[in-house]
């Protein structure tokens, strides 16, 4: 059908090329297992001069009503950077990782205007921590974000700091969270900054 998607050419199609000496190299036993047909296809792809020879024919596509969450899952699962959007057999657009990042930034700015007062910052951060399964039950927040409280796994410290730093309006974070080693009960204060 005229205008139907038959494949896609991306920069990934030019990573393994004869001209750059980057053709895939394998042990002979693996080449034997892959078979002559697959090796011939790889050679055509690496040395081809026509679009039809270097194209990736099995294209992962989405429709206009595919959720962004599903698109991100497809990109991760197939290790791809762009996904054509089709209506029937016609290509009507393309979603790239860059598009997703721009949408994320735009949505974040729209959803999170910069807080002006400490109480708004505190409330926002505590709501974020309440949504996280790794967050400790009580963390205090005051002023320009001074974190206080107790954690039982020191990896929580970094995650709490990231949550605080991502809170709109936060300009600095001071860590005063104590780590209690679960086996011994020893309290370890935060390292001096």
N, C-alpha and C positions, 0 to 999 in steps of 0.2 A: 504494500500500500504506500502510495506517495506521501512523504512527510512523516512516516512512522519512524520511531526510534529504532535504529539497528545496532547501536553501540555508542561508546564514548571513548574519547582520547583525552588522557590527562597526563600531567607531568610524570606520574608513576609509570606510564607506558614507555617512558624514555629513560628510566633508571638503568635498565639492563640493555645496553646497546653495544654493538660491535665497535663502533667508532670510538667509544670511550674506554673500551677494554673492560667493561663491567658485566659481560655476559656471565650467567650463572655457571659455576664450575662444581662438578660433583664427582665423587669416586666412581670408578667404572661399574662396580657392583650395583650402585643405586641407579645409574643410567640404564643398566640392563633391566632392572625391575620397572623403571618408568616406561620403557618401551620406545621403539623408534618413532611412533606417531607423536607422542608427547614431546620428545626431543626435537622433532622436525617443526612442530608448532612453535616451540620456544625459539628456535633459530629464525623462523619466519618473522616472529614478533620482534626479535632483537636486530634483525638485519633488513627488514622490510622498508620499502620506500613509498608505498602507497598507504593511504589511510586504512583501507580494508585489511592491510597486513599487520598494522600495529594497534588497531582498535580493540578495545575490550568489549566483546559482543554480549556478554551476560550482564546487563546493567540492572542494578537495584534501583527501582523507581518508587515514587509515592504519588498519591493523588492529592488534590487540593484540600481535601478534608482530613488528611493525616495529621495527627497531633504532633507537636514539636517533640514531646517525650518519645514517641515512636520513631521519629526521624533520628533523634540522638541515639537511641538503641541500635538502629540500623547502621549508623555511622560507626559506632563502637564495634558491633559484632562483625561487620564486613571490612573494618579498617579502611574506610573511605572518607574523603573530605568533601564530597558533593553528591547530591542526589537529585536527578531530574524529576520534575513534577509533570505528570501526564494527565490528560483528560482523554479517556479512551486510548487511542494509539498516538495521539498528538502530544508533543512536548509543549507545555505552556509556561515553563519556568524551570528554575534550578535553585536548590537550597544549598548553601555552602556553610562550612563551619564559621566563616566570617559573618555570614548573615545571622547565625544563631548568637554569636558573641555580641553583635550590634543590638539584636533584639533584647538580649539579657541586660545589657547596659541601659538601654532605653527604658525597659520595664522597671529595673531597679531604681532608676532616678525618679520615674513617675510614682512608684509605690512607696518610696522612702525619701520624702523631702527631708532636708537636713534639720535635725532637731535643734532647738535653740536653748532649751533649759535642761538642767540635770535630771529632773524627774521624768521627762519624756525619754531621755536617753536611757535611764535606769529601767523604766517600764519596758521599753523596746528590747533591751538586752535580756532582761529576765524572762520575757515571753519567748524569745529565741531559745534560751537555755531550757525552758520547760518543755519545748518540743523535741529536745534531743535525748535519746535514750542513754547516752554516755555521760550526760551532765550530772553533777552531784546534786543532792537534794537542796542544799542551801549555799548560795554564794551571795555575798554582800557586794553592793555596788554603791559608790558615793562619789561626789565631786566630779572631777574630770576622768572618772572611771578608775577607782581603786578597787581591785578585786580582793576580797577577803573570803575566808571560809576554809573548808577542809576537803581534800580529795584523797582517794584511796589508790589511785593509779596516776603516776606522774604524767602520763601521756594526756590526761585530761587537761593539764595546765595549758598546753599549746592550743588545744581546741577551744578552751574558754577564752584565751587571748585572741584567737582569730575571730570568735563570735563578737567579742568586745570591739575589736578593730574594725569590723564590718558594720557596726552600728552607726547609722548616719549621725553626724554631729560629734562623734568622738575624735578628739585631737591627740590624746595620749592615754596610755594604759599603764597603771602601776600594779605589779603583781605582789600581793601579800598573802597569797593562798598557801596554806600549810599542807604538806604531804604527810599522811599517816601511813607508815609501812604496815600493811595488814597483818603480817605474821608476828611481828614483834610489838606492834603498837607504838613504835618510836615515831615521834613527831619531828619532821624535817622541815624547817622553815625554807621559804624560797631563797634561791641563790641571790646574793647581792648583785644589783645591776651595775 
